[in-house]
Amino acid sequence: MPDAQERILARVSRDSVVGMTRELVRRPSVNPPGDYAAVADEAERLMREVGLVDIRRSIGEPGRPNIVGRLPGAGGGPAFCLSSHMDVVDPGDLSAWKYPPFEARVEDGVLWGRGTADSKGMLAGMLEAVRAIRESGVRLRGDLWFVAAVDDETAGRYGLRYPFEKGLVPARAAILGEATNFDVPHVFKGRIWFELDVLGKASHGAFPDDGVNAIEKAGDVIRAVKGIALPGHPRLGKDTVSVGTIRGGKVVNVGAELCTPAFDIRWWPPLKSRDIRAKVKEAAEGAAEKGGFRVSDLRASEERDPLEFSEGSGLVRAVRAACKAVRGREAGLIGWYSSGEIFHMHRNGNIEAGALFGPGEPWQAHAIDEHITLKDLEEGAMVYALIAMQMWGGEG
């Protein structure tokens, strides 16, 4: 095994992984709306270039292709999957960026641009890992599957989970590329995204006391929901309640009869989604009763329970060992704010184990002046390659 690892690591090229990252970043794929044409074509080209076979497009919705490929193993071992997403969030105010966000500028050992850390750098690192394994002559015992996925940023139902649901990726364990700073999350927060209506009574803007202003009352609901009791976790940190959007009123001179705030709540085990729903209902209805207005039931657009894998699971141990071999220390054990597609794949029985992992700083995701060091990109590719070796071993 050590000899095989050394042969694989010797094949990893910083210039190669940086070059692939730059090519992907230069093809904007902002989601929403999710224009994947250019980046999907480039991802498929790179997949062929590094030696993946059986490449196909798994499309649940027109224009949103997951690109699936396989590095054949020697046989006798289970399959493993590496995946990262092609979509990025909007760069926002372009004038606020140090360099244009889709230029992929390299300066002083740093690559700048939207997607460098979230998560086209991880996509390129995984492709470089595949290339290094293939060129080393080492054959993994099981097939190594690779998926360039869509719609991670919008939690879309036709993203990574889709090719798994369709039986196109027969892997029982998966690594999803995210900037975790070389730590490995093994426990993930639950989350619920929901909105509810605050129902008041319209009035003339000159006579506000004749009505019940739903916008003003929404403030009472927001304070009540933000005040629900959430215990947090002694090691992993606090639970959070965030207000994301608010809609209310039709014209300025009429007191609003309807206002709709939307919330993002994230929490650690052991609470379940049903517990959060009950707490929100009690808080919102309590505020309504006290304030003389009504509230609707909540409407959830995204809902998932927390997810936890054992610290001693094979996948977590493989990530930690691979990280130590490359960087001289094991990956730290941490919690994470979202389980991403792992939640759906695990819940549906498609995988037994999953983890998020990658180089880069987590706070670069969605940030102005997003960037990643070239050293991190190179070491990330090395670690991804050795994770596959640690999981299933190899020969040759």
PAFI-899418 format. One line per 2 residues: number of its first residue (from 1); their letters; for each residue x, y, z of N, C-alpha, C. Coordinates in pm, whole numbers. Layout:
% residues N
NUM = A = X:Y:Z:X:Y:Z:X:Y:Z | ...
% end
This chain:
% residues 396
1 = MP = 82:-123:0:0:0:0:85:127:0 | 190:139:86:270:262:82:330:289:-54
3 = DA = 381:183:-123:439:201:-255:334:251:-354 | 213:193:-348:105:237:-437:69:382:-410
5 = QE = 63:420:-284:32:558:-250:137:653:-305 | 263:617:-291:371:703:-339:363:720:-491
7 = RI = 331:612:-561:319:620:-706:204:711:-747 | 93:704:-674:-21:791:-704:13:936:-676
9 = LA = 70:962:-559:102:1100:-521:201:1163:-617 | 294:1082:-668:394:1135:-761:331:1181:-892
11 = RV = 212:1133:-922:146:1168:-1047:57:1293:-1034 | 33:1339:-915:-50:1459:-897:29:1582:-939
13 = SR = -32:1663:-1024:34:1782:-1076:-41:1908:-1033 | 33:1999:-968:-30:2126:-930:-76:2202:-1053
15 = DS = 7:2208:-1157:-32:2280:-1277:-160:2223:-1337 | -174:2091:-1332:-292:2027:-1390:-419:2062:-1314
17 = VV = -417:2049:-1183:-538:2074:-1105:-573:2222:-1108 | -473:2309:-1106:-500:2453:-1113:-556:2487:-1251
19 = GM = -499:2428:-1355:-548:2455:-1489:-692:2412:-1508 | -728:2294:-1457:-866:2249:-1469:-961:2339:-1390
21 = TR = -919:2380:-1272:-1004:2470:-1193:-1029:2600:-1268 | -925:2655:-1328:-940:2782:-1400:-1035:2767:-1518
23 = EL = -1025:2656:-1591:-1114:2635:-1704:-1260:2626:-1660 | -1284:2563:-1547:-1421:2551:-1495:-1473:2686:-1445
25 = VR = -1389:2760:-1375:-1431:2891:-1322:-1463:2987:-1436 | -1389:2977:-1547:-1410:3069:-1659:-1540:3043:-1733
27 = RP = -1611:2939:-1695:-1741:2908:-1755:-1850:2930:-1650 | -1905:3051:-1643:-2002:3085:-1537:-2121:2989:-1538
29 = SV = -2163:2952:-1419:-2277:2860:-1404:-2359:2903:-1283 | -2398:3030:-1284:-2470:3088:-1170:-2608:3023:-1157
31 = NP = -2642:2986:-1035:-2769:2919:-1007:-2834:2978:-883 | -2959:3032:-896:-3036:3040:-1019:-2979:3145:-1116
33 = PG = -3008:3129:-1245:-3105:3039:-1309:-3053:2899:-1336 | -2919:2882:-1345:-2864:2751:-1371:-2839:2724:-1518
35 = DY = -2749:2801:-1577:-2710:2780:-1716:-2584:2693:-1717 | -2601:2566:-1747:-2492:2469:-1735:-2425:2435:-1868
37 = AA = -2470:2490:-1978:-2425:2443:-2110:-2273:2442:-2120 | -2209:2554:-2092:-2064:2564:-2112:-1987:2481:-2010
39 = VA = -2024:2491:-1883:-1947:2421:-1780:-1967:2270:-1789 | -2086:2225:-1827:-2110:2081:-1840:-2027:2023:-1954
41 = DE = -2020:2095:-2066:-1938:2049:-2177:-1791:2040:-2137 | -1744:2140:-2062:-1604:2139:-2019:-1579:2027:-1918
43 = AE = -1671:2007:-1825:-1655:1899:-1728:-1648:1764:-1799 | -1734:1746:-1897:-1733:1618:-1971:-1602:1602:-2048
45 = RL = -1552:1709:-2107:-1425:1701:-2178:-1312:1661:-2084 | -1309:1723:-1966:-1205:1692:-1869:-1217:1549:-1818
47 = MR = -1339:1502:-1799:-1360:1366:-1753:-1301:1266:-1854 | -1321:1291:-1982:-1264:1203:-2084:-1111:1215:-2084
49 = EV = -1064:1336:-2064:-920:1360:-2069:-845:1287:-1957 | -905:1278:-1838:-836:1212:-1726:-853:1061:-1729
51 = GL = -937:1009:-1818:-945:865:-1835:-1070:798:-1784 | -1173:874:-1750:-1299:813:-1711:-1370:753:-1832
53 = VD = -1445:647:-1809:-1517:579:-1917:-1665:573:-1882 | -1742:520:-1976:-1887:507:-1959:-1951:640:-1919
55 = IR = -1905:747:-1978:-1954:881:-1943:-2092:901:-2003 | -2181:948:-1920:-2319:973:-1965:-2375:1093:-1890
57 = RS = -2484:1145:-1942:-2553:1257:-1879:-2683:1207:-1817 | -2700:1237:-1690:-2821:1201:-1617:-2903:1328:-1597
59 = IG = -3014:1338:-1670:-3089:1463:-1678:-3231:1442:-1626 | -3261:1506:-1515:-3397:1501:-1462:-3482:1615:-1509
61 = EP = -3416:1723:-1552:-3485:1843:-1601:-3402:1898:-1717 | -3464:1934:-1826:-3387:1981:-1943:-3290:2092:-1908
63 = GR = -3168:2081:-1961:-3067:2183:-1939:-2990:2170:-1809 | -3017:2063:-1731:-2951:2048:-1601:-2890:1907:-1592
65 = PN = -2777:1886:-1661:-2720:1752:-1671:-2617:1721:-1562 | -2640:1613:-1487:-2534:1555:-1406:-2446:1471:-1500
67 = IV = -2315:1488:-1490:-2224:1413:-1577:-2162:1300:-1495 | -2183:1176:-1538:-2142:1058:-1463:-2034:984:-1542
69 = GR = -1929:940:-1472:-1825:860:-1535:-1767:760:-1436 | -1684:668:-1487:-1634:557:-1404:-1488:529:-1436
71 = LP = -1409:506:-1331:-1275:452:-1344:-1282:305:-1304 | -1268:213:-1398:-1288:71:-1365:-1187:20:-1263
73 = GA = -1237:-59:-1168:-1150:-123:-1071:-1108:-261:-1117 | -1027:-327:-1034:-978:-461:-1068:-1083:-568:-1044
75 = GG = -1188:-533:-970:-1292:-631:-937:-1273:-684:-797 | -1383:-724:-737:-1376:-782:-604:-1395:-684:-491
77 = GP = -1414:-557:-523:-1435:-458:-419:-1558:-375:-447 | -1615:-312:-343:-1733:-228:-364:-1697:-98:-435
79 = AF = -1798:-33:-490:-1777:91:-563:-1777:210:-467 | -1709:315:-508:-1694:437:-429:-1718:555:-522
81 = CL = -1768:667:-469:-1801:783:-553:-1737:910:-501 | -1678:986:-592:-1635:1123:-567:-1726:1215:-648
83 = SS = -1774:1322:-585:-1863:1413:-657:-1848:1555:-604 | -1860:1650:-695:-1870:1790:-656:-1964:1859:-753
85 = HM = -2009:1979:-719:-2113:2044:-800:-2056:2151:-892 | -2125:2170:-1003:-2083:2265:-1106:-2143:2404:-1088
87 = DV = -2251:2417:-1012:-2317:2548:-1002:-2251:2634:-896 | -2266:2765:-912:-2214:2865:-819:-2324:2967:-790
89 = VD = -2305:3044:-684:-2400:3150:-654:-2360:3277:-731 | -2454:3368:-738:-2432:3494:-808:-2315:3571:-742
91 = PG = -2226:3630:-821:-2113:3702:-762:-2150:3836:-700 | -2273:3884:-724:-2313:4011:-664:-2251:4130:-735
93 = DL = -2212:4229:-658:-2157:4353:-711:-2018:4328:-769 | -2007:4330:-899:-1880:4298:-964:-1771:4399:-928
95 = SA = -1811:4522:-902:-1711:4625:-869:-1648:4603:-732 | -1710:4519:-651:-1656:4492:-517:-1545:4386:-519
97 = WK = -1527:4320:-633:-1427:4213:-642:-1288:4271:-672 | -1189:4209:-611:-1049:4247:-637:-1012:4219:-782
99 = YP = -1057:4103:-831:-1039:4064:-971:-1174:4019:-1025 | -1198:4028:-1156:-1326:3982:-1211:-1353:3837:-1169
101 = PF = -1474:3807:-1122:-1500:3678:-1058:-1491:3557:-1151 | -1497:3578:-1282:-1488:3464:-1374:-1361:3469:-1460
103 = EA = -1266:3549:-1418:-1138:3557:-1489:-1045:3444:-1447 | -1058:3397:-1323:-972:3291:-1269:-827:3338:-1263
105 = RV = -806:3452:-1199:-672:3511:-1189:-588:3438:-1084 | -462:3414:-1117:-365:3359:-1021:-267:3468:-985
107 = ED = -256:3494:-855:-161:3593:-804:-101:3543:-674 | 32:3540:-668:104:3507:-544:56:3377:-481
109 = GV = 39:3275:-563:4:3144:-512:-142:3126:-473 | -228:3218:-520:-370:3213:-487:-451:3223:-616
111 = LW = -555:3140:-627:-648:3145:-739:-776:3214:-694 | -815:3321:-765:-929:3403:-728:-1044:3378:-825
113 = GR = -1166:3378:-772:-1282:3372:-860:-1397:3294:-801 | -1517:3318:-855:-1637:3249:-808:-1630:3102:-847
115 = GT = -1639:3017:-746:-1632:2873:-768:-1499:2812:-732 | -1397:2894:-706:-1266:2837:-674:-1272:2750:-549
117 = AD = -1347:2797:-448:-1360:2721:-323:-1495:2652:-309 | -1592:2692:-391:-1727:2636:-379:-1790:2625:-517
119 = SK = -1770:2506:-582:-1681:2399:-542:-1611:2344:-666 | -1577:2434:-760:-1510:2388:-881:-1366:2346:-854
121 = GM = -1305:2404:-750:-1173:2359:-711:-1175:2214:-663 | -1283:2175:-594:-1297:2037:-550:-1323:1944:-669
123 = LA = -1404:1993:-763:-1432:1916:-884:-1302:1886:-958 | -1219:1988:-974:-1091:1969:-1042:-998:1879:-962
125 = GM = -999:1893:-829:-915:1808:-746:-950:1662:-759 | -1079:1633:-767:-1123:1494:-784:-1084:1441:-921
127 = LE = -1096:1524:-1024:-1054:1483:-1158:-904:1456:-1160 | -827:1540:-1093:-683:1517:-1087:-651:1389:-1011
129 = AV = -729:1359:-907:-710:1234:-833:-734:1113:-924 | -839:1121:-1006:-867:1013:-1101:-750:996:-1198
131 = RA = -701:1108:-1252:-591:1102:-1347:-467:1040:-1283 | -437:1081:-1159:-317:1030:-1091:-327:880:-1066
133 = IR = -444:835:-1023:-463:691:-999:-444:614:-1129 | -507:660:-1236:-500:588:-1364:-357:585:-1416
135 = ES = -288:699:-1414:-153:705:-1470:-51:633:-1385 | -80:613:-1257:13:542:-1169:19:393:-1199
137 = GV = -83:341:-1266:-91:198:-1291:-154:120:-1178 | -189:188:-1068:-257:122:-956:-404:105:-991
139 = RL = -458:-12:-969:-601:-37:-992:-669:-56:-858 | -769:25:-833:-850:7:-714:-926:-124:-725
141 = RG = -959:-182:-611:-1031:-309:-615:-1174:-290:-667 | -1235:-178:-631:-1370:-150:-678:-1370:-35:-777
143 = DL = -1481:-17:-848:-1495:95:-941:-1499:227:-865 | -1435:327:-922:-1441:464:-870:-1532:544:-962
145 = WF = -1645:589:-908:-1741:667:-985:-1718:816:-958 | -1746:895:-1059:-1732:1039:-1048:-1858:1105:-1104
147 = VA = -1908:1206:-1032:-2026:1279:-1077:-2001:1429:-1066 | -2011:1500:-1178:-2016:1646:-1178:-2164:1683:-1171
149 = AV = -2207:1735:-1058:-2349:1746:-1028:-2402:1888:-1048 | -2534:1897:-1064:-2603:2025:-1079:-2684:2055:-952
151 = DD = -2723:2180:-942:-2828:2227:-850:-2802:2204:-702 | -2675:2203:-664:-2645:2197:-520:-2688:2326:-451
153 = ET = -2665:2439:-517:-2690:2568:-452:-2839:2594:-429 | -2925:2523:-498:-3069:2542:-481:-3137:2419:-420
155 = AG = -3056:2321:-375:-3111:2197:-318:-3211:2133:-413 | -3180:2138:-542:-3273:2087:-643:-3285:1936:-640
157 = RY = -3402:1886:-671:-3427:1742:-661:-3366:1663:-776 | -3313:1732:-878:-3251:1662:-990:-3099:1678:-990
159 = GL = -3043:1706:-872:-2899:1713:-858:-2839:1575:-835 | -2739:1567:-748:-2661:1444:-729:-2748:1324:-693
161 = RY = -2852:1347:-614:-2935:1233:-574:-2999:1163:-695 | -3020:1238:-804:-3095:1183:-917:-3025:1064:-984
163 = PF = -2897:1074:-1022:-2834:955:-1082:-2823:838:-986 | -2816:865:-857:-2817:756:-760:-2954:689:-758
165 = EK = -3059:770:-756:-3195:715:-755:-3223:632:-880 | -3163:671:-992:-3186:601:-1118:-3094:479:-1134
167 = GL = -3012:451:-1034:-2926:334:-1039:-2805:348:-1129 | -2769:472:-1165:-2655:493:-1254:-2522:492:-1180
169 = VP = -2526:511:-1047:-2404:514:-967:-2418:411:-854 | -2369:289:-874:-2388:183:-774:-2287:186:-661
171 = AR = -2255:304:-611:-2159:318:-501:-2234:319:-369 | -2171:264:-266:-2233:259:-133:-2172:361:-37
173 = AA = -2073:435:-84:-2013:542:-4:-1973:654:-98 | -1978:777:-49:-1952:891:-136:-1888:1006:-58
175 = IL = -1798:1076:-125:-1741:1201:-76:-1795:1313:-163 | -1850:1416:-101:-1895:1535:-172:-1794:1646:-148
177 = GE = -1747:1707:-255:-1644:1808:-243:-1698:1941:-196 | -1654:1983:-80:-1684:2116:-25:-1559:2165:48
179 = AT = -1549:2296:61:-1433:2355:129:-1448:2339:280 | -1388:2234:335:-1396:2208:480:-1264:2235:549
181 = NF = -1167:2292:477:-1036:2323:534:-965:2196:582 | -987:2087:508:-926:1957:536:-974:1894:666
183 = DV = -1085:1940:719:-1152:1871:829:-1264:1785:771 | -1314:1690:851:-1420:1602:800:-1543:1611:891
185 = PH = -1652:1666:841:-1776:1667:918:-1835:1525:922 | -1872:1484:1040:-1938:1353:1052:-2079:1366:1110
187 = VF = -2114:1485:1153:-2250:1511:1202:-2298:1640:1137 | -2424:1639:1093:-2477:1749:1012:-2606:1802:1074
189 = KG = -2621:1932:1068:-2742:1995:1119:-2864:1956:1035 | -2978:1947:1103:-3104:1945:1032:-3136:2086:987
191 = RI = -3227:2098:892:-3268:2232:851:-3410:2229:799 | -3477:2341:816:-3609:2360:757:-3616:2503:705
193 = WF = -3656:2516:579:-3683:2645:518:-3834:2656:504 | -3891:2757:564:-4037:2767:560:-4081:2912:563
195 = EL = -4205:2933:522:-4269:3063:536:-4405:3043:599 | -4458:3149:656:-4594:3148:708:-4656:3285:687
197 = DV = -4787:3289:680:-4859:3414:657:-4902:3475:789 | -4877:3604:802:-4933:3682:911:-5054:3756:855
199 = LG = -5171:3732:913:-5297:3781:858:-5353:3892:946 | -5361:4013:888:-5414:4127:961:-5543:4177:901
201 = KA = -5564:4306:908:-5684:4369:854:-5641:4499:787 | -5680:4516:660:-5640:4634:585:-5708:4760:638
203 = SH = -5640:4872:620:-5697:5001:659:-5637:5110:572 | -5704:5225:567:-5650:5341:496:-5523:5386:567
205 = GA = -5424:5427:485:-5299:5469:544:-5312:5587:639 | -5418:5665:624:-5439:5779:712:-5504:5739:845
207 = FP = -5560:5617:849:-5630:5572:970:-5582:5433:1010 | -5452:5421:1044:-5395:5288:1071:-5459:5217:1189
209 = DD = -5514:5293:1286:-5574:5229:1402:-5702:5154:1370 | -5758:5178:1250:-5879:5106:1210:-5849:4964:1161
211 = GV = -5724:4932:1143:-5687:4801:1092:-5586:4731:1182 | -5537:4618:1134:-5430:4542:1200:-5321:4523:1095
213 = NA = -5212:4596:1109:-5108:4599:1008:-5025:4470:1014 | -5037:4388:909:-4970:4257:910:-4818:4270:908
215 = IE = -4766:4376:848:-4621:4394:847:-4570:4420:988 | -4638:4506:1061:-4598:4533:1198:-4611:4408:1285
217 = KA = -4717:4332:1264:-4738:4212:1345:-4638:4101:1308 | -4590:4104:1183:-4488:4007:1144:-4363:4022:1231
219 = GD = -4337:4145:1274:-4224:4165:1366:-4241:4087:1494 | -4366:4081:1545:-4392:4002:1666:-4366:3853:1640
221 = VI = -4408:3806:1523:-4388:3664:1490:-4239:3633:1475 | -4167:3721:1410:-4023:3700:1391:-3952:3691:1525
223 = RA = -3984:3784:1615:-3920:3781:1747:-3956:3653:1823 | -4080:3610:1808:-4123:3489:1879:-4052:3366:1825
225 = VK = -4043:3356:1693:-3977:3238:1634:-3828:3238:1664 | -3766:3354:1659:-3623:3361:1691:-3597:3332:1838
227 = GI = -3701:3339:1919:-3684:3314:2062:-3715:3172:2106 | -3744:3081:2010:-3775:2944:2051:-3653:2879:2115
229 = AL = -3679:2788:2207:-3571:2723:2283:-3503:2617:2196 | -3376:2640:2164:-3296:2545:2089:-3168:2519:2169
231 = PG = -3143:2395:2206:-3034:2367:2300:-2894:2376:2242 | -2877:2362:2111:-2743:2357:2056:-2673:2228:2093
233 = HP = -2541:2228:2076:-2462:2108:2104:-2335:2151:2178 | -2300:2082:2286:-2185:2127:2367:-2053:2132:2292
235 = RL = -2035:2047:2189:-1910:2046:2115:-1922:2110:1978 | -2041:2102:1920:-2058:2143:1782:-2111:2285:1766
237 = GK = -2162:2343:1873:-2203:2482:1864:-2353:2503:1874 | -2396:2624:1842:-2534:2664:1864:-2623:2633:1745
239 = DT = -2752:2620:1771:-2853:2613:1667:-2886:2756:1623 | -2941:2771:1504:-2963:2906:1451:-3101:2922:1390
241 = VS = -3154:3045:1400:-3277:3085:1334:-3247:3212:1255 | -3274:3210:1125:-3247:3325:1040:-3372:3360:962
243 = VG = -3397:3491:945:-3505:3539:859:-3444:3574:724 | -3491:3507:618:-3430:3525:487:-3501:3625:398
245 = TI = -3634:3620:394:-3710:3714:311:-3837:3753:386 | -3897:3863:339:-4026:3905:393:-4102:3977:281
247 = RG = -4229:3940:263:-4314:4002:163:-4438:4055:232 | -4477:4178:197:-4596:4231:260:-4643:4360:198
249 = GK = -4774:4379:199:-4833:4503:149:-4843:4508:-1 | -4936:4596:-48:-4956:4614:-192:-4923:4755:-236
251 = VV = -4968:4853:-161:-4940:4993:-192:-4909:5066:-64 | -4842:5182:-75:-4792:5249:43:-4903:5310:129
253 = NV = -5017:5342:71:-5120:5412:148:-5232:5320:198 | -5203:5189:203:-5297:5093:262:-5222:5006:361
255 = GA = -5273:5002:483:-5213:4914:583:-5222:4769:540 | -5112:4696:550:-5103:4561:493:-5193:4463:567
257 = EL = -5268:4382:492:-5349:4277:552:-5278:4141:549 | -5166:4134:476:-5092:4008:466:-4943:4036:464
259 = CT = -4868:3959:540:-4722:3967:538:-4667:3826:556 | -4565:3793:479:-4514:3656:478:-4363:3656:501
261 = PA = -4318:3633:623:-4174:3614:648:-4134:3469:620 | -4007:3451:581:-3953:3317:555:-3830:3295:642
263 = FD = -3817:3174:694:-3715:3142:794:-3627:3026:749 | -3506:3026:799:-3411:2916:783:-3365:2877:924
265 = IR = -3408:2759:970:-3370:2711:1103:-3281:2588:1086 | -3168:2587:1159:-3073:2475:1153:-3038:2433:1296
267 = WW = -3034:2301:1316:-3015:2252:1454:-2942:2118:1454 | -2876:2092:1566:-2801:1967:1586:-2894:1859:1642
269 = PP = -2849:1732:1636:-2921:1627:1708:-2926:1662:1857 | -3026:1612:1931:-3116:1503:1893:-3254:1549:1845
271 = LK = -3280:1680:1836:-3412:1725:1793:-3441:1680:1650 | -3568:1654:1622:-3614:1619:1489:-3692:1735:1428
273 = SR = -3720:1726:1299:-3796:1830:1231:-3933:1851:1294 | -3996:1742:1335:-4129:1755:1398:-4121:1837:1526
275 = DI = -4008:1829:1598:-3991:1909:1720:-3981:2057:1686 | -3909:2089:1579:-3895:2229:1538:-4029:2284:1493
277 = RA = -4104:2206:1416:-4236:2249:1372:-4326:2282:1492 | -4323:2197:1592:-4407:2218:1710:-4367:2346:1783
279 = KV = -4237:2370:1794:-4190:2491:1862:-4230:2617:1786 | -4217:2613:1652:-4254:2729:1571:-4404:2755:1581
281 = KE = -4482:2650:1572:-4628:2665:1581:-4668:2729:1714 | -4611:2680:1822:-4645:2734:1954:-4605:2880:1965
283 = AA = -4486:2915:1915:-4437:3053:1925:-4520:3147:1839 | -4549:3108:1715:-4623:3196:1624:-4766:3215:1670
285 = EG = -4830:3107:1711:-4970:3118:1756:-4979:3194:1888 | -4877:3181:1971:-4876:3259:2095:-4866:3408:2068
287 = AA = -4781:3444:1972:-4768:3586:1937:-4897:3638:1875 | -4963:3556:1794:-5087:3597:1730:-5198:3619:1832
289 = EK = -5208:3527:1926:-5312:3541:2027:-5291:3667:2111 | -5168:3692:2145:-5136:3810:2226:-5157:3939:2148
291 = GG = -5130:3937:2017:-5132:4059:1937:-5261:4084:1862 | -5357:3991:1869:-5485:4012:1804:-5481:3996:1653
293 = FR = -5407:3898:1605:-5405:3870:1461:-5398:3718:1444 | -5392:3673:1319:-5387:3530:1292:-5262:3494:1213
295 = VS = -5223:3367:1222:-5112:3316:1142:-5155:3187:1074 | -5097:3161:958:-5125:3036:886:-5034:2925:938
297 = DL = -5059:2805:893:-4963:2698:915:-4837:2727:833 | -4724:2674:878:-4602:2697:803:-4600:2611:676
299 = RA = -4536:2661:573:-4520:2591:445:-4371:2572:421 | -4324:2448:425:-4182:2419:413:-4144:2388:269
301 = SE = -4038:2451:221:-3985:2421:88:-3865:2326:95 | -3807:2311:212:-3692:2222:234:-3696:2178:380
303 = ER = -3679:2048:402:-3691:1997:538:-3612:1868:552 | -3524:1863:651:-3446:1742:674:-3403:1735:820
305 = DP = -3397:1615:871:-3350:1592:1007:-3197:1597:1011 | -3139:1613:1130:-2993:1600:1142:-2948:1461:1100
307 = LE = -2820:1451:1064:-2762:1325:1020:-2627:1309:1086 | -2599:1188:1132:-2472:1164:1202:-2415:1029:1162
309 = FS = -2283:1029:1132:-2210:906:1107:-2107:888:1219 | -2080:765:1253:-1987:736:1362:-1848:790:1332
311 = EG = -1781:840:1436:-1643:886:1420:-1552:771:1378 | -1591:649:1408:-1509:534:1374:-1550:463:1246
313 = SG = -1639:523:1167:-1682:459:1043:-1566:449:945 | -1576:354:853:-1468:333:758:-1437:454:674
315 = LV = -1540:528:631:-1517:644:547:-1448:756:624 | -1493:783:745:-1431:888:826:-1285:852:854
317 = RA = -1259:727:888:-1121:685:913:-1035:697:788 | -1092:666:672:-1017:677:548:-979:822:518
319 = VR = -1072:914:538:-1044:1055:515:-934:1103:609 | -944:1066:735:-846:1113:834:-707:1058:803
321 = AA = -701:930:765:-572:869:735:-510:928:609 | -591:950:506:-541:1009:382:-487:1149:406
323 = CK = -557:1223:487:-514:1359:519:-380:1358:593 | -365:1265:684:-239:1256:759:-124:1219:667
325 = AV = -148:1129:572:-43:1087:481:6:1202:395 | -84:1293:358:-48:1405:270:0:1526:348
327 = RG = -67:1558:458:-43:1685:527:22:1671:664 | 43:1549:708:112:1528:834:25:1531:957
329 = RE = -105:1550:939:-197:1545:1053:-331:1492:1006 | -400:1424:1096:-532:1373:1060:-631:1487:1041
331 = AG = -730:1464:957:-839:1559:944:-912:1571:1077 | -946:1693:1115:-1022:1714:1237:-1166:1668:1222
333 = LI = -1226:1630:1332:-1367:1589:1334:-1452:1710:1370 | -1547:1745:1282:-1628:1864:1305:-1773:1835:1269
335 = GW = -1859:1929:1304:-1997:1929:1257:-2012:2027:1143 | -2124:2015:1069:-2143:2099:951:-2287:2149:946
337 = YS = -2306:2263:881:-2435:2330:883:-2538:2268:791 | -2496:2177:702:-2591:2113:612:-2533:1981:563
339 = SG = -2618:1880:547:-2572:1751:495:-2579:1744:344 | -2629:1848:279:-2634:1849:134:-2708:1728:78
341 = EI = -2659:1679:-34:-2724:1566:-99:-2704:1435:-23 | -2607:1433:68:-2586:1311:147:-2714:1271:220
343 = FH = -2788:1369:268:-2910:1339:342:-3005:1256:257 | -3034:1301:137:-3130:1231:52:-3076:1095:8
345 = MH = -2949:1088:-26:-2892:962:-71:-2891:858:41 | -2865:903:162:-2865:811:276:-3008:773:314
347 = RN = -3097:869:318:-3236:841:353:-3299:744:253 | -3266:759:126:-3324:674:22:-3257:537:13
349 = GN = -3154:516:94:-3086:387:93:-2986:369:-19 | -2949:480:-87:-2853:469:-197:-2709:452:-147
351 = IE = -2677:511:-32:-2543:498:25:-2554:460:172 | -2448:397:222:-2440:364:364:-2361:468:440
353 = AG = -2269:536:373:-2184:635:438:-2154:748:341 | -2147:869:395:-2115:985:313:-2044:1090:396
355 = AL = -1966:1174:330:-1896:1282:399:-1877:1399:304 | -1871:1517:360:-1825:1634:287:-1677:1652:320
357 = FG = -1598:1688:220:-1456:1707:247:-1392:1783:133 | -1295:1868:169:-1219:1935:65:-1120:2036:120
359 = PG = -1034:2085:32:-945:2194:68:-1020:2326:67 | -955:2430:116:-1015:2563:111:-1089:2598:239
361 = EP = -1104:2727:259:-1167:2779:381:-1319:2785:363 | -1395:2732:458:-1541:2730:443:-1602:2868:422
363 = WQ = -1544:2968:483:-1602:3103:475:-1579:3169:339 | -1505:3105:249:-1491:3156:114:-1617:3132:31
365 = AH = -1695:3033:70:-1817:3001:-5:-1910:3121:-7 | -1954:3161:-126:-2051:3269:-147:-1994:3407:-117
367 = AI = -1864:3417:-90:-1806:3544:-48:-1758:3625:-167 | -1757:3758:-151:-1686:3845:-243:-1537:3811:-232
369 = DE = -1467:3812:-344:-1325:3778:-349:-1297:3634:-305 | -1386:3544:-340:-1365:3402:-315:-1230:3358:-373
371 = HI = -1157:3275:-298:-1026:3231:-346:-982:3105:-275 | -876:3043:-327:-817:2924:-268:-669:2922:-305
373 = TL = -584:2869:-219:-442:2864:-250:-413:2748:-346 | -310:2765:-427:-270:2659:-517:-220:2537:-441
375 = KD = -157:2561:-329:-110:2451:-243:-227:2367:-195 | -335:2432:-154:-454:2359:-108:-515:2277:-221
377 = LE = -521:2334:-341:-576:2259:-454:-495:2133:-480 | -363:2145:-479:-277:2030:-503:-293:1925:-393
379 = EG = -288:1968:-268:-299:1873:-158:-438:1811:-152 | -540:1888:-191:-675:1832:-197:-684:1717:-295
381 = AM = -622:1734:-413:-621:1626:-512:-551:1503:-458 | -441:1525:-387:-367:1413:-328:-453:1338:-228
383 = VY = -521:1413:-141:-602:1350:-38:-719:1273:-101 | -785:1332:-199:-895:1260:-265:-847:1127:-322
385 = AL = -730:1127:-385:-677:1003:-442:-653:899:-334 | -595:942:-222:-563:846:-117:-687:800:-40
387 = IA = -791:883:-37:-916:836:24:-966:713:-50 | -964:719:-182:-1007:603:-261:-920:482:-230
389 = MQ = -789:503:-217:-700:393:-182:-728:340:-42 | -750:431:52:-777:390:190:-907:312:201
391 = MW = -1005:352:123:-1135:285:130:-1129:142:80 | -1072:122:-37:-1084:-9:-101:-952:-75:-136
393 = GG = -840:-2:-120:-712:-60:-156:-695:-68:-306 | -577:-112:-348:-548:-121:-489:-440:-223:-516
395 = EG = -414:-247:-643:-312:-343:-680:-244:-298:-808 | -129:-356:-834:-56:-322:-955:62:-231:-930
% end
